[in-house]
């Protein structure tokens, strides 16, 4: 029962957190009359910094208090702050409320290590959480697109608050009070690890997440500002979440098989991936854009799987969590830098520049693969490792 409830809470948290993700530029324009992309980039980066910094705090607190007690308190407080955000018409107050809200929301991340560390099949648990993440994002994009088309955008925070309160209620009534937020980890004996290979994986991870995070914050604004083709908010939301749909398709295609491939095929697929990024900057009919976004999302996730499989084949299980912390830190650095730099460049060069930035990152990614020739040759295992994207 506890595991099921935790998975439900994880879905509710991801859904609520993703509701505004495609429409921050639209929110700033309608509520604060702010059109400066650099300001929006700084706002997204500040929220992510708080989200990152808050998790270690909640991890320490979880050593003394149960996961149930933490979630009940933090999600309830986050819901109250969400209501304050809905009424904030001053950007400074909105920024302060948002940072406080994300600080308390970050406590739900305690669910992930608890589920994974207490699971007998660790990779299956990771894959299930990955599917929940993307399903939550897909449903959130549709829901927010429908809401914005018919209601005032700032009242979307009331919906987010309702989901926070629902998480609080589920935690209070269905989780056992003595359930700790983290599980103890076993310390293994010293094992040799190919550090140079992990460094190369880290470099690839950096550029893959840079290009992914570059195309997220301002993509819907780019679509809605098309001149040759006119798109509705709902169509923009559909295009935004199509890569996540591709993730789910990919999962069901490869959950029982291997995603391994030869170096030649990997290079060709990476080149195709770069081409799918470059093509998105041009005006084209909705159906063509949908196809390109599906290809882009499918290959993006394929490359993530490639990095996951190479990583787990390169480290011993006893040290996997330690090295994965380094990879996770690189992901967050990329997700921090991308909105800031992209916002600055868009302000100076227009919305189309985001695709050029992402395309350059993809070319660097391709170059690193060609130079280092990292492959799937060692320690193949069935594909079940899915990592979260879009934080």
N, C-alpha and C positions, 0 to 999 in steps of 0.2 A: 504493500500500500504506500509506504513512504517513498519508494522509488518512483512509482507512478505519479504521485503528487508533486514530487520534485521536478519531474519532466514537464508536468502541466505548468508549474510555476515558471520553469525556464521558457516555455513557449509564450506565456503571458508577458514575461519580462521583455523578450525579444520583440514581440509584436508591438508593445507599447513604446519601446525605445526607437523602433523603426518608423513609426507613423509619420514623423516630420522629416525624416532623412532626405527624401527626394525634393522637398519643397522649402528648404531654409531660405534660398534667395527670394522666393515668392512671399514667404512670411515676412522677411525683413522689408520688402517693398511695400506690402499692404499695411503692415502695422506700424512700422517706424519710418517709412518713406526713405529707406536707406537702399541705395543702388550700388554702393561701393563693394565690389567683389572681395577686396582685400580685407575689409571689415568682417565680412561673412567668414572668410578663411580663418581669421584670428579667433572668431567666436567658436568655430568648430574645433580648432586646435586647443583652445583653452578648456573646452568641455572634455576633450579626450585626455588632456593632461590630468585634470581632476579625477576622471574615471580611472586612469592608470594609477595615480597616486593613492586613491582611496582604497584600492583592493588590499594592499599590504596592511593597512590599518585594520580593516575588517578581519583579515586573516589572523592578526594578533588578538583581536577581541574574541574571535571564535575559540581561542584556547581556554577562555574562562566562561564563555556563555554558549548555550546551545544554538544550533543553526535556526531552530524554530523561533527562539526569542529574538535573535538578531533580525530575521526576516519580518517578523510581526512589527517590530519597532521601526525599522528603516523604511520598509515599503509604505507604512502608514504615514510617516513623516514626508516621504517623497511625494505621496499623493496630495498632501496638504500644500506643499510647495508648488506642485503642478497647477493647482487652482490659482495660486498667487501669480504664476506666469501668465495665465489666461487674462488676468486683469492688468498686467503690466504694460503700460503704453509708453514708458520711458525706457530707452535702451539700456541705460546703466542699471536700473533696477532689474530689468529682464535678465541681464548678464549675471548679476549676483544671484538671483533666484535660480537660474539655470545651473550655475556651478554648484550651488547647495543641493539641488535636485539630483544631479549626476553623482555627487558624493555619496548620497544615501542609496541611490539606485545601484551603485557598484557592488553592494553587498550580495546581490543575487549571483555574482560570479563564484561565490563560495559553493554553489551547487555543483559546478563542474568538477573540481577536484574530488569532492565527496563521492560523486557518482562513479567517476573513473577509478579512483583508488580502491573503492569497495566493490568493484566489479570483477568477476572471474574472467570475463572476456573483455579486456581493456579496449581493444581496437573496435569491437562491435559497439561498445558504449560511446566511443568517440564518433563513430559513423552515425549513430542514432542522434547524437546531439547536433551533429552537422546538418542532418536533414531537418531537425526541429528548427534550427537557426534559419535555414533558407525558406522553409514553409512559413515561418513567422514573418519574415521579410516580405514574401510574396503577398500574403494576406494583408499585411499592413499597407503596402503600396496601393492595392486595390481599394482598401477601406478609406485611406486618406484622400485618394483621387476622387472617390464618390463624395466624401464629406466636403472637400474644398469646392467642388462644383456647385453644391447646394447650400452650404452654410458658411459663416464667417470662419476664416482659417484659425484665428486665435482660440476659438472655442474647442478646437481639437485637443487642447490641453485638458479639458474636462473628461474626454474619452480616455486620455492617458492616465489621469488621476483615478478614474473608475477601475482601470486594470490594475493599478497599484494597490487599491483597496481590496480588489478581488484576490490578489496575491497574499495580502495580509490575512484575509479571512481563511484562505486555504491553508496557510501556514499555521494559523492558530488552532483550527479545528481538526486538521488531518495529520500534522507532523507530531512525532513524539517529542516531549520536552528535552529528553536526554540525548538527542541526536546532535553530535558535534559537527562543526562545519568542515573540518579537515580530518583526514585519516593519517595515521602515523606511517611513515615511510621506512622501509627496511634499507639498511646501509649495507651495500655489497662490498666485496673485497675489490681492491684496485684492479682495474682492467685497462688494457692498452686501447687507446682511441686514436684514430687518424685525425689529428687536429687540423691539418692542412685541408683535408677534404671537407671538414665541417666549416672552415673559413670560406671555402668556395661555395658551399651551400648557403652560407650566410649572405654572401654577395648576391647570389641569384635571388634569394628571398627578398633582399632589399629592393632590387629593381622591379621584381614582380609585384610587390605590394605598393611600390611607388606609382607604377602605372595604373594599378587597380584603383588606388585611392585618388589619383588625379582625375579620373573620369566619373567619380560618384557625386561630389557636391554640386557641380554646376551643369550636369548633363541635362536634366529636365528643363532648366532655363534655356539652354542652347536649343533644345527641341521646340520649346514654346515661342522662341524668337525667330523661327524659320520664316522666310519671306516667300520663297517659291512654293512651298507646301505648308498648309496650315494644319496644325495638330491641336487636338483638344487636351485638356488636363488629364483626362482618363487615358488617352493614347500615349501621352508622355509618361504616365505612371506605368503603363504596360511595357513600354520600351525600357524603362528603368529596371524593372524586375525580371525581364527575360533571361539575363545571365543566371539568375538564381534558379529559374525553371530548368535551365540547362544543367545545373548542378544536380538536381533531383533525377533528371533523365540519365545523366552519367552514372549516378550511384546505382540505379537499378540495372543499368547495363553491365556494370563491372563488379557488383557486390559479390558474385560467386566466381569471378575469374581474375586474371592478372592484367594489370594495366601496363605491363612491361613492354618495351619496344626497343628496336635497334637505334643506334646513334643516328643513322641516316634518316630514319623515319621521324625521330625526335627533332632533328634540325629542320626537316620539311614542315612539320606541324608548327614549330615555333615561328618559322617564316610566314606561314599562313596566318598565324595568330597576329603577327605584326601587321600584316596586310589588312586584317579585319579591323584593327584599331585605326589605321590610316584612312580606310574607306568611310568611316562613320562621320567624318567632318563634312562630307558632301551632301547636298540636298538630294533627296530621293524619295520615292513613294513609301508609304507606311509599311507595306508588306515586305519590301526589299530591306528596309531598316530592321524589321523583325528578324528576317533570316540572318542578317549580318550580326545582330546582337546575340542570336542563338549560337552561331559559330564562335563568336568572341567568348561567350560565357562557357561553352563546352571546352574550348581550348585553354581558357584561363584555369578552369578547375583541373583539367588534365595536367597542366604544368604544376599545379599545387600538389597533385597526387605524386607526380614525379619527384618533387622535392621531399615529400613525406616519406616515400619509400626509400629514397636514397639516404635520408637522415637515419631512419630506423635500421637500415642495413649497415650503418657506419658506426653505431654506438652500441655498447653493451646495455642490456636492460637495466642493470644496476645504476647506470649513470645517465640514462636517457632523460630523466626529469631535470637533471642539472643542465645538460646541454640544450634541452628544449627551452629552458628559461632564456638562454642567450638568443635562440631563434625567435622566441616570442618578443623579446626586447627589440630586435631588429624590425619585426613587423610593426610594432608600435611607433618606432622612430620614423619609419616610412609613412605611416598613416598620419603622423604629426606634421612632417615636412611637406607632404603633397598638397594639402589644402592651403597652407600658407603661401608656398611658392606659386601655386596655380592661381590663387586669388590675386596675387600681385601681378602676374603676367596677364591675366584676363583684364584687369583694370587698365593695363597699358596697351594691350594688343587685341582685345576682343575675345569672345567666348570660344572661337575656333582654335585658339592656341593650345587648349587643353589636350587636343588630339595629337598635336605635334610633340608636346612634352611626353605624352604616354608612348608615342611611336618611337621616340629617341630611347626611352627606357627599354622598350622591347628589343631594339637593335643592340643595345648594350647587353641585355640578357642573352640574346642569340650569340653575340660575340664571345661571351664568357663560356657558354656551352661549347662552342667550337674550339676554343683555346684549351679548356680544361678537360673536355670529353668525359664528363661525369655520366655514367650509364647505370642501368639497372642490373648489371651482370651479377653483383654479389647479393646473396641472401634474399632471394625473391620470396615474397609471401603474398597471400591473397589480399586484394584491395578491400580494406575496411577502414583505412585511416582517413578521416575527413577533418580538415582543419577549418575554423570559423574565419569568415572573411569580413567585412565591413564594417569594425568596430570602428 
